[in-house]
Amino acid sequence: MVLIRALPDSIEFLVTRGAAWQEIRNLLVRINPTVNIESGCQFVIEGGRNQGVQVWQLFSAGRAGGTVLLWGSYFITFMILVTSSVWTPTLLQRAGINGAQSSLAVALFALGSGFGTPLAGFLMSRFAGVLPGALIGSAVTLAGVGYVSQSILLAIILLGLAGFFLGVASSGLIALAPLLYSTAIRSTGIGWAMGVGRLGSFVGPLAIGLLVNRGWQVGDSFVAIGVPALGAALFTSLIGINRQAKNFVPLVLRPDSFRETPIS
């Protein structure tokens, strides 16, 4: 409820919803105090509204590359996040760490994720390459857990860092998705991306279970969990390049994306 009241809607959404011009004007003035908006203006989105958005529209108008990269990033990131939580206690116990210590390690993983998740937006708004960096960090720390598992202290530290990196990555992806799509198809784009991510969270634990059943060692299993994050790091890097090439930017940063016309 606090966020609902504190965070304003986007200008495009307000215009599409038919909000009062005063509400839109006040938001524009907050963004740019020097903007001059005449009293009683009507704001109009160029292109009008889209009715009945279909999934194929996520691949039209130059969005196909960004959509594929986004889906791949979601699939891998949520696959790793869930697989780490599910398999870490079992793998640590196979490495000789008792149940109480492995539970502590998992708790630190969750704590790290709890710190990383709310910081994602702050970091992404101030530093470039946060998502690829977080995903690379998660790959390195998770892969390293299996090879330091004889030391519970090192395992806890690496898992805490892995949780932090994955918290930043998963939350950052949710923040990134809306930037690829206009308001008219944004909910469809985010919904499908989240669905692909849930598919990854289902596939990952099954895949590691098959590897463990085949006799993979603890270190190799953690590497198998972490390494796919390198692919997600590449995908998120390409999303940034694709957005720049296609000039994908939020509406609130593009005053030319809307116009105002006097009410007759």
ROVOPA-171844 format. One record per residue (C-alpha): residue in one letter; x, y, z. Coordinates in Angstrom, 2 decimals. Each point is the difference from the previous one (the first is absolute). Layout:
+------+---------+---------+---------+
! rest !      c1 !      c2 !      c3 !
+------+---------+---------+---------+
!    A !       X !       Y !       Z !
...
+------+---------+---------+---------+
END
This chain:
+------+---------+---------+---------+
! rest !      c1 !      c2 !      c3 !
+------+---------+---------+---------+
!    M !    0.00 !    0.00 !    0.00 !
!    V !    2.87 !    2.38 !    0.71 !
!    L !    1.49 !   -0.55 !   -3.46 !
!    I !   -3.40 !    0.33 !   -1.68 !
!    R !   -0.42 !    3.43 !    1.52 !
!    A !    3.62 !    1.13 !   -0.27 !
!    L !    0.84 !   -1.05 !   -3.57 !
!    P !   -1.75 !    1.89 !   -2.82 !
!    D !   -1.32 !   -1.73 !   -3.11 !
!    S !    1.73 !    0.65 !   -3.31 !
!    I !   -1.19 !    2.92 !   -2.09 !
!    E !   -1.01 !   -2.28 !   -2.85 !
!    F !   -2.09 !   -2.13 !    2.35 !
!    L !   -1.69 !    3.05 !    1.47 !
!    V !   -0.84 !    1.32 !   -3.46 !
!    T !   -1.27 !   -3.39 !   -1.14 !
!    R !   -2.13 !   -0.31 !    3.14 !
!    G !   -1.49 !    3.43 !   -0.59 !
!    A !    1.33 !    1.62 !    3.17 !
!    A !   -0.71 !    3.65 !    0.70 !
!    W !    2.36 !    2.39 !   -1.75 !
!    Q !    0.97 !    1.56 !    3.33 !
!    E !    1.37 !   -3.34 !    1.20 !
!    I !    2.07 !   -0.43 !   -3.16 !
!    R !    1.18 !    3.60 !    0.08 !
!    N !    1.11 !   -0.28 !    3.62 !
!    L !    2.03 !   -3.11 !   -0.79 !
!    L !    1.63 !    1.66 !   -3.01 !
!    V !    0.92 !    3.03 !    2.10 !
!    R !    1.60 !   -2.31 !    2.57 !
!    I !    2.11 !   -1.52 !   -2.78 !
!    N !    0.84 !    3.29 !   -1.69 !
!    P !   -0.85 !    3.16 !    2.00 !
!    T !    0.69 !    2.18 !   -3.05 !
!    V !   -2.67 !   -1.58 !   -2.21 !
!    N !   -2.76 !    2.41 !   -1.03 !
!    I !   -3.46 !   -1.60 !   -0.13 !
!    E !   -3.03 !    2.11 !   -0.67 !
!    S !   -3.06 !   -0.33 !    2.17 !
!    G !   -2.65 !   -2.43 !   -1.23 !
!    C !    2.16 !   -1.93 !   -2.43 !
!    Q !   -0.82 !   -3.52 !   -1.13 !
!    F !    2.86 !   -2.48 !   -0.28 !
!    V !   -0.11 !   -2.51 !   -2.85 !
!    I !    2.17 !   -3.06 !   -0.59 !
!    E !    1.07 !   -0.30 !   -3.61 !
!    G !   -1.31 !   -3.24 !   -1.47 !
!    G !   -3.00 !   -0.35 !    2.30 !
!    R !   -0.88 !   -3.14 !    1.95 !
!    N !    0.51 !   -3.63 !   -0.82 !
!    Q !   -2.86 !   -2.36 !    0.73 !
!    G !    0.46 !   -3.71 !    0.68 !
!    V !    3.81 !   -0.29 !    0.06 !
!    Q !    1.24 !   -3.35 !   -1.32 !
!    V !    3.31 !   -1.66 !    0.79 !
!    W !    1.20 !    0.29 !   -3.61 !
!    Q !    0.07 !    3.77 !    0.45 !
!    L !    2.97 !   -0.47 !    2.32 !
!    F !    1.95 !   -1.08 !   -3.09 !
!    S !   -1.21 !    2.76 !   -2.34 !
!    A !    1.20 !    3.56 !   -0.61 !
!    G !    3.63 !   -0.85 !    0.69 !
!    R !   -0.67 !   -1.56 !    3.41 !
!    A !    0.85 !   -3.62 !   -0.90 !
!    G !    3.67 !    0.18 !    0.96 !
!    G !   -0.68 !    1.69 !    3.33 !
!    T !   -2.80 !   -2.43 !    0.82 !
!    V !    2.11 !   -3.09 !   -0.70 !
!    L !    2.90 !    1.36 !    2.04 !
!    L !   -2.31 !    0.97 !    2.84 !
!    W !   -1.64 !   -3.43 !    0.09 !
!    G !    3.39 !   -1.70 !    0.02 !
!    S !    1.17 !    2.22 !    2.86 !
!    Y !   -3.14 !   -0.69 !    2.04 !
!    F !    0.19 !   -3.75 !   -0.64 !
!    I !    3.60 !   -0.28 !    1.15 !
!    T !   -0.14 !    2.42 !    2.93 !
!    F !   -3.09 !   -1.48 !    1.63 !
!    M !    1.25 !   -3.50 !   -0.77 !
!    I !    3.19 !    0.70 !    1.96 !
!    L !   -1.79 !    1.80 !    2.81 !
!    V !   -2.40 !   -2.87 !    0.71 !
!    T !    2.50 !   -2.80 !   -0.70 !
!    S !    2.49 !    1.51 !    2.45 !
!    S !   -2.62 !    0.14 !    2.74 !
!    V !   -1.21 !   -3.54 !   -0.64 !
!    W !    3.28 !   -1.85 !   -0.46 !
!    T !    2.48 !    1.86 !    2.22 !
!    P !   -0.91 !   -1.82 !    3.26 !
!    T !    0.25 !   -3.41 !   -1.65 !
!    L !    3.27 !    0.74 !   -1.77 !
!    L !    1.61 !    1.45 !    3.12 !
!    Q !   -1.00 !   -3.07 !    2.02 !
!    R !    1.50 !   -2.21 !   -2.72 !
!    A !    3.21 !    2.00 !    0.49 !
!    G !    0.00 !   -0.92 !    3.69 !
!    I !   -1.61 !    3.09 !    1.51 !
!    N !   -2.63 !   -0.81 !    2.61 !
!    G !   -3.63 !    0.99 !   -0.27 !
!    A !    0.15 !    2.91 !    2.43 !
!    Q !    2.95 !    1.60 !   -1.77 !
!    S !   -1.51 !   -0.51 !   -3.45 !
!    S !   -3.22 !    1.62 !    1.23 !
!    L !    2.03 !    2.97 !    1.20 !
!    A !    1.64 !    0.24 !   -3.41 !
!    V !   -3.38 !    0.01 !   -1.73 !
!    A !   -1.24 !    2.66 !    2.43 !
!    L !    2.96 !    2.20 !   -0.91 !
!    F !   -0.77 !   -0.56 !   -3.67 !
!    A !   -3.56 !    1.23 !    0.61 !
!    L !    1.29 !    2.93 !    2.07 !
!    G !    2.34 !    1.04 !   -2.81 !
!    S !   -2.88 !   -0.15 !   -2.43 !
!    G !   -2.09 !    2.09 !    2.37 !
!    F !    2.67 !    2.72 !   -0.05 !
!    G !    0.55 !   -0.16 !   -3.75 !
!    T !   -3.63 !    0.13 !   -1.08 !
!    P !   -0.86 !    3.51 !    1.27 !
!    L !    3.37 !    1.39 !   -1.09 !
!    A !   -0.39 !   -1.02 !   -3.66 !
!    G !   -1.87 !    3.11 !   -1.09 !
!    F !    2.38 !    2.31 !    1.86 !
!    L !    3.05 !   -1.64 !   -1.55 !
!    M !   -1.45 !   -0.16 !   -3.52 !
!    S !   -0.92 !    3.67 !    0.06 !
!    R !    3.54 !    1.04 !    0.87 !
!    F !    2.36 !   -2.52 !   -1.57 !
!    A !    0.22 !   -1.57 !   -3.44 !
!    G !    0.34 !   -3.76 !   -0.41 !
!    V !   -1.54 !   -0.88 !    3.37 !
!    L !   -2.01 !   -2.97 !   -1.32 !
!    P !    2.86 !   -1.67 !   -1.93 !
!    G !    2.33 !    0.64 !    2.93 !
!    A !   -2.42 !   -1.50 !    2.51 !
!    L !   -0.52 !   -3.09 !   -2.16 !
!    I !    3.73 !   -0.52 !   -0.47 !
!    G !    0.43 !    0.39 !    3.75 !
!    S !   -2.65 !   -2.63 !    0.66 !
!    A !    1.66 !   -2.40 !   -2.44 !
!    V !    3.40 !    0.38 !    1.66 !
!    T !   -1.24 !   -0.25 !    3.59 !
!    L !   -2.29 !   -2.98 !   -0.60 !
!    A !    2.67 !   -1.87 !   -1.94 !
!    G !    2.44 !    0.68 !    2.82 !
!    V !   -2.27 !   -1.37 !    2.74 !
!    G !    0.56 !   -3.60 !   -1.02 !
!    Y !    3.77 !    0.33 !    0.17 !
!    V !    0.11 !    1.66 !    3.43 !
!    S !   -2.74 !   -2.12 !    1.53 !
!    Q !    2.45 !   -1.57 !    2.46 !
!    S !    0.13 !    3.43 !    1.65 !
!    I !   -3.47 !    0.92 !    1.23 !
!    L !    1.11 !    3.63 !    0.54 !
!    L !    1.09 !    0.45 !   -3.61 !
!    A !   -3.11 !   -1.80 !   -1.26 !
!    I !   -2.23 !    2.32 !    2.04 !
!    I !    1.80 !    3.11 !   -1.28 !
!    L !   -0.24 !   -1.10 !   -3.63 !
!    L !   -3.66 !   -0.99 !    0.35 !
!    G !   -0.81 !    3.33 !    1.62 !
!    L !    1.67 !    1.80 !   -2.91 !
!    A !   -1.75 !   -2.26 !   -2.51 !
!    G !   -3.34 !    0.80 !    1.60 !
!    F !    0.76 !    3.72 !   -0.19 !
!    F !    0.98 !   -0.18 !   -3.68 !
!    L !   -3.04 !   -2.07 !   -0.91 !
!    G !   -2.27 !    2.34 !    1.94 !
!    V !    1.34 !    2.94 !   -2.00 !
!    A !   -0.29 !   -1.93 !   -3.26 !
!    S !   -3.54 !   -1.32 !    0.48 !
!    S !   -1.37 !    3.31 !    1.25 !
!    G !    1.90 !    1.91 !   -2.66 !
!    L !   -1.49 !   -2.14 !   -2.75 !
!    I !   -3.48 !    0.81 !    1.23 !
!    A !    0.91 !    3.69 !   -0.18 !
!    L !    1.57 !   -0.41 !   -3.45 !
!    A !   -2.97 !   -1.67 !   -1.68 !
!    P !   -2.28 !    3.06 !   -0.06 !
!    L !    2.65 !    2.00 !   -1.84 !
!    L !   -0.27 !   -2.24 !   -3.06 !
!    Y !   -3.71 !    0.43 !   -0.60 !
!    S !   -2.48 !    2.83 !   -0.35 !
!    T !   -2.78 !    0.34 !    2.54 !
!    A !   -2.55 !   -1.65 !   -2.31 !
!    I !    1.86 !   -3.34 !   -0.06 !
!    R !    2.05 !    0.30 !    3.18 !
!    S !   -2.12 !   -2.31 !    2.16 !
!    T !    0.07 !   -2.67 !   -2.71 !
!    G !    3.78 !    0.30 !   -0.35 !
!    I !    0.65 !   -0.22 !    3.74 !
!    G !   -2.51 !   -2.80 !    0.47 !
!    W !    1.55 !   -2.20 !   -2.65 !
!    A !    3.53 !    0.72 !    1.24 !
!    M !   -1.01 !   -0.98 !    3.53 !
!    G !   -1.62 !   -3.16 !   -1.36 !
!    V !    3.23 !   -0.98 !   -1.75 !
!    G !    1.86 !    0.68 !    3.24 !
!    R !   -2.35 !   -2.34 !    1.87 !
!    L !    0.68 !   -2.66 !   -2.61 !
!    G !    3.70 !    0.37 !    0.75 !
!    S !   -0.63 !   -0.35 !    3.73 !
!    F !   -1.69 !   -3.32 !   -0.76 !
!    V !    2.61 !   -1.32 !   -2.43 !
!    G !    3.10 !    0.87 !    2.04 !
!    P !   -0.55 !   -2.21 !    3.06 !
!    L !   -0.95 !   -2.94 !   -2.22 !
!    A !    3.17 !    0.42 !   -2.07 !
!    I !    2.27 !    0.09 !    3.06 !
!    G !   -1.83 !   -3.02 !    1.39 !
!    L !    0.84 !   -1.93 !   -3.17 !
!    L !    3.66 !    1.04 !    0.24 !
!    V !    0.27 !   -1.02 !    3.65 !
!    N !   -1.66 !   -3.29 !   -0.81 !
!    R !    2.68 !   -0.59 !   -2.64 !
!    G !    2.66 !    0.34 !    2.68 !
!    W !    1.18 !    3.58 !   -0.45 !
!    Q !    2.19 !    1.27 !    2.80 !
!    V !   -1.03 !    2.88 !    2.24 !
!    G !    2.41 !    2.48 !   -1.56 !
!    D !   -1.10 !   -0.84 !   -3.53 !
!    S !   -3.66 !    0.27 !    1.00 !
!    F !    0.46 !    3.52 !    1.36 !
!    V !    1.83 !    0.94 !   -3.19 !
!    A !   -2.94 !   -1.34 !   -1.99 !
!    I !   -2.33 !    2.19 !    2.07 !
!    G !    2.07 !    3.16 !   -0.36 !
!    V !    1.47 !   -0.06 !   -3.50 !
!    P !   -3.28 !    0.67 !   -1.88 !
!    A !    0.01 !    3.45 !    1.62 !
!    L !    2.79 !    0.91 !   -2.41 !
!    G !   -2.47 !   -0.51 !   -2.84 !
!    A !   -2.52 !    2.25 !    1.74 !
!    A !    2.75 !    2.61 !    0.47 !
!    L !    0.61 !   -0.05 !   -3.75 !
!    F !   -3.72 !    0.26 !   -0.73 !
!    T !   -0.50 !    3.00 !    2.28 !
!    S !    3.02 !    1.71 !   -1.57 !
!    L !   -1.50 !   -0.52 !   -3.44 !
!    I !   -3.36 !    1.33 !    1.22 !
!    G !    1.73 !    3.26 !    0.89 !
!    I !    1.60 !    0.19 !   -3.44 !
!    N !   -3.30 !   -0.87 !   -1.66 !
!    R !   -1.85 !    2.70 !    1.96 !
!    Q !    2.51 !    2.63 !   -1.04 !
!    A !   -0.17 !   -1.08 !   -3.64 !
!    K !   -3.80 !    0.05 !   -0.01 !
!    N !   -0.20 !    3.14 !    2.15 !
!    F !   -2.07 !   -1.78 !    2.66 !
!    V !   -0.30 !    2.50 !    2.85 !
!    P !   -2.72 !    0.60 !    2.57 !
!    L !   -2.69 !    2.44 !   -0.99 !
!    V !    0.69 !    2.21 !    3.01 !
!    L !    3.43 !    0.73 !   -1.46 !
!    R !   -1.40 !    0.89 !   -3.42 !
!    P !   -2.22 !    3.07 !    0.08 !
!    D !   -0.40 !   -0.30 !   -3.80 !
!    S !   -1.89 !   -3.29 !    0.51 !
!    F !   -3.14 !    1.93 !    0.90 !
!    R !   -1.60 !    3.18 !   -1.14 !
!    E !   -2.52 !    2.39 !    1.49 !
!    T !   -2.98 !    1.45 !   -1.81 !
!    P !   -2.36 !    2.67 !    1.31 !
!    I !   -3.44 !   -1.19 !    0.95 !
!    S !   -2.52 !    1.55 !   -2.34 !
+------+---------+---------+---------+
END
